[in-house]
Amino acid sequence: LKSDNLSQDVEKVLEKLIPIEEEIQTKDGRWYSMRIYPYRTTQNAIAGAVLSFLDINPQKELQKELKDSLAYVSSILDTLREPVVVLDEKLKVLSVNQSFYRTFKVKPEQTEGRWLYDLGNGQWNIPELRKLLEEILPKNSHFEDYSVKHDFPGIGQREILLNARRLKSESQGGDKILLTMEDITGSGNKSSGK
């Protein structure tokens, strides 16, 4: 085991009679959940300690794969030049890419964990957009080329083209919404939105 304090942990359990549970790795890289319990005799006397090991290597490998996948997806999103927002099913901002921060001149603490409609000065609280996100998106699973014209703080009047897609998820977090934005101010692009 890669552990310098195993004997101290056993002594602590024998002294305080409180079990200890921790994840521990072997020298060959495998992971185990180790539990140390006081050993009680039939006369209820403490006669030592019991150590049990549960192989958690498959879970650790899966955690690493998930962490790597998340880092991969985050890197892709941060590479995109267009602002991207990921919302939960209640339209709360889960994450945004670096382009969103640069474009709208906001910081993470002003953005992540907030409802889309509360961002900035309420610039995203647009009745037509609300209808699209709250009614149409759950039925159609996406919309494309919805135009928003607004005077955004710090950057001025802009026309932003929005695309949204529902990302189905069977996990506890529920479905997510991926919202992409393209600044088409002055480009002459015609859109099917507002």
C-alpha positions as CSV (number, residue, x, y, z in Angstrom):
1,L,0.0,0.0,0.0
2,K,1.0,3.6,-0.6
3,S,0.4,4.7,2.9
4,D,2.8,6.1,5.5
5,N,0.1,6.4,8.3
6,L,-1.6,3.0,8.3
7,S,-0.3,2.2,11.8
8,Q,-1.3,5.6,13.1
9,D,-4.8,5.1,11.7
10,V,-5.1,1.8,13.4
11,E,-3.9,3.3,16.7
12,K,-6.4,6.2,16.3
13,V,-9.3,3.7,15.8
14,L,-8.2,1.6,18.9
15,E,-7.8,4.8,21.0
16,K,-11.1,6.6,20.0
17,L,-13.1,3.5,18.9
18,I,-14.3,5.4,15.9
19,P,-14.0,3.6,12.5
20,I,-12.0,5.2,9.7
21,E,-12.8,4.9,6.0
22,E,-10.5,6.2,3.3
23,E,-9.5,5.5,-0.3
24,I,-6.0,4.0,-0.6
25,Q,-3.8,3.0,-3.5
26,T,-1.5,0.1,-3.9
27,K,2.0,0.5,-5.2
28,D,0.9,-1.1,-8.5
29,G,-1.8,1.7,-8.9
30,R,-5.0,-0.1,-7.9
31,W,-7.5,1.7,-5.7
32,Y,-9.3,0.3,-2.6
33,S,-11.8,1.6,-0.1
34,M,-10.1,0.7,3.3
35,R,-12.1,0.5,6.5
36,I,-10.6,0.2,9.9
37,Y,-12.9,-1.0,12.7
38,P,-12.2,-1.8,16.4
39,Y,-12.4,-5.6,16.9
40,R,-14.7,-6.4,19.8
41,T,-14.7,-9.8,21.5
42,T,-17.9,-11.6,22.6
43,Q,-17.2,-10.1,26.1
44,N,-17.3,-6.6,24.4
45,A,-13.6,-6.0,25.0
46,I,-11.4,-4.4,22.3
47,A,-8.9,-7.0,21.1
48,G,-7.5,-5.3,18.1
49,A,-8.6,-3.9,14.8
50,V,-10.1,-5.2,11.6
51,L,-9.1,-3.8,8.2
52,S,-11.3,-4.5,5.2
53,F,-10.5,-3.6,1.6
54,L,-13.1,-3.1,-1.2
55,D,-11.8,-2.9,-4.8
56,I,-12.9,0.5,-6.2
57,N,-10.5,0.5,-9.1
58,P,-13.3,0.3,-11.7
59,Q,-15.1,3.3,-10.2
60,K,-11.8,5.3,-10.0
61,E,-11.1,4.5,-13.7
62,L,-14.6,5.6,-14.6
63,Q,-14.1,8.9,-12.6
64,K,-10.9,9.5,-14.4
65,E,-12.5,8.9,-17.8
66,L,-15.4,11.3,-16.9
67,K,-13.0,13.9,-15.7
68,D,-10.9,13.6,-18.9
69,S,-14.1,13.8,-21.0
70,L,-15.3,16.9,-19.2
71,A,-11.9,18.5,-19.7
72,Y,-12.0,17.6,-23.4
73,V,-15.5,19.1,-23.9
74,S,-14.6,22.2,-21.9
75,S,-11.5,22.7,-24.1
76,I,-13.5,22.4,-27.2
77,L,-16.1,24.9,-26.0
78,D,-13.4,27.3,-24.9
79,T,-11.8,27.1,-28.3
80,L,-15.0,28.2,-30.1
81,R,-15.1,31.9,-31.0
82,E,-18.8,32.1,-30.5
83,P,-20.3,32.5,-27.0
84,V,-21.8,29.2,-25.7
85,V,-24.0,28.8,-22.6
86,V,-25.1,25.5,-21.0
87,L,-28.4,25.8,-19.0
88,D,-30.1,23.3,-16.8
89,E,-33.7,22.4,-17.3
90,K,-34.8,25.3,-15.2
91,L,-32.8,27.7,-17.3
92,K,-30.1,28.2,-14.7
93,V,-26.5,28.8,-16.1
94,L,-24.4,25.7,-15.5
95,S,-21.4,26.9,-17.5
96,V,-20.3,29.3,-20.3
97,N,-17.2,29.3,-22.5
98,Q,-14.4,31.9,-22.4
99,S,-15.9,33.7,-25.5
100,F,-19.1,34.4,-23.6
101,Y,-17.0,36.2,-20.8
102,R,-15.0,38.1,-23.4
103,T,-18.0,39.1,-25.6
104,F,-20.3,40.2,-22.8
105,K,-17.6,41.5,-20.5
106,V,-18.8,39.5,-17.4
107,K,-17.2,37.4,-14.8
108,P,-18.0,33.8,-13.6
109,E,-19.5,35.1,-10.3
110,Q,-21.9,37.2,-12.3
111,T,-22.9,34.3,-14.6
112,E,-22.6,30.8,-13.3
113,G,-25.5,29.5,-11.1
114,R,-27.8,32.4,-12.1
115,W,-31.0,32.2,-14.2
116,L,-30.5,33.2,-17.8
117,Y,-33.1,36.0,-17.4
118,D,-31.2,37.5,-14.5
119,L,-27.9,37.9,-16.3
120,G,-26.6,41.5,-16.7
121,N,-29.4,44.0,-16.7
122,G,-32.0,41.4,-17.6
123,Q,-30.9,41.6,-21.2
124,W,-32.0,38.0,-21.8
125,N,-35.4,38.5,-20.3
126,I,-37.1,38.7,-23.6
127,P,-40.7,37.5,-23.9
128,E,-40.2,35.8,-27.3
129,L,-37.0,34.1,-26.1
130,R,-38.8,32.9,-22.9
131,K,-41.5,31.4,-25.1
132,L,-38.9,29.6,-27.2
133,L,-37.0,28.2,-24.3
134,E,-39.9,27.4,-22.0
135,E,-42.5,26.2,-24.5
136,I,-41.1,25.4,-27.9
137,L,-37.7,23.9,-26.9
138,P,-39.2,21.2,-24.7
139,K,-41.5,20.2,-27.6
140,N,-39.1,20.6,-30.6
141,S,-35.8,20.0,-28.9
142,H,-34.1,22.9,-30.7
143,F,-34.5,26.2,-32.5
144,E,-32.2,28.0,-34.9
145,D,-31.4,31.5,-36.1
146,Y,-33.4,33.5,-33.5
147,S,-32.3,37.1,-33.6
148,V,-32.0,39.2,-30.5
149,K,-31.4,43.0,-30.8
150,H,-30.4,44.6,-27.5
151,D,-28.2,47.3,-26.0
152,F,-25.7,45.2,-24.0
153,P,-23.8,46.8,-21.1
154,G,-20.2,47.5,-22.0
155,I,-20.5,46.5,-25.7
156,G,-23.4,48.5,-26.9
157,Q,-26.2,47.8,-29.4
158,R,-25.8,44.3,-30.9
159,E,-27.8,41.8,-33.0
160,I,-27.2,38.3,-31.7
161,L,-28.3,35.2,-33.6
162,L,-29.2,32.4,-31.1
163,N,-29.3,28.6,-31.7
164,A,-30.5,26.2,-28.9
165,R,-30.6,22.5,-28.6
166,R,-31.9,20.3,-25.8
167,L,-29.3,17.7,-24.7
168,K,-31.2,14.7,-23.4
169,S,-29.8,13.3,-20.2
170,E,-31.0,10.4,-18.1
171,S,-28.8,11.4,-15.1
172,Q,-30.1,13.1,-12.0
173,G,-29.3,16.5,-13.4
174,G,-31.9,16.2,-16.1
175,D,-31.8,17.6,-19.6
176,K,-29.6,20.5,-20.5
177,I,-29.8,23.2,-23.0
178,L,-26.9,24.3,-25.2
179,L,-27.3,27.9,-26.4
180,T,-24.9,29.3,-28.9
181,M,-24.6,33.0,-30.0
182,E,-23.3,34.7,-33.0
183,D,-22.9,38.4,-33.3
184,I,-24.3,39.4,-36.6
185,T,-24.4,43.2,-36.0
186,G,-24.2,45.0,-39.3
187,S,-23.7,41.7,-41.3
188,G,-26.9,42.0,-43.2
189,N,-27.8,38.4,-42.3
190,K,-31.5,37.7,-42.4
191,S,-32.8,35.4,-39.7
192,S,-36.0,33.5,-39.0
193,G,-36.3,35.0,-35.5
194,K,-37.2,38.3,-34.1
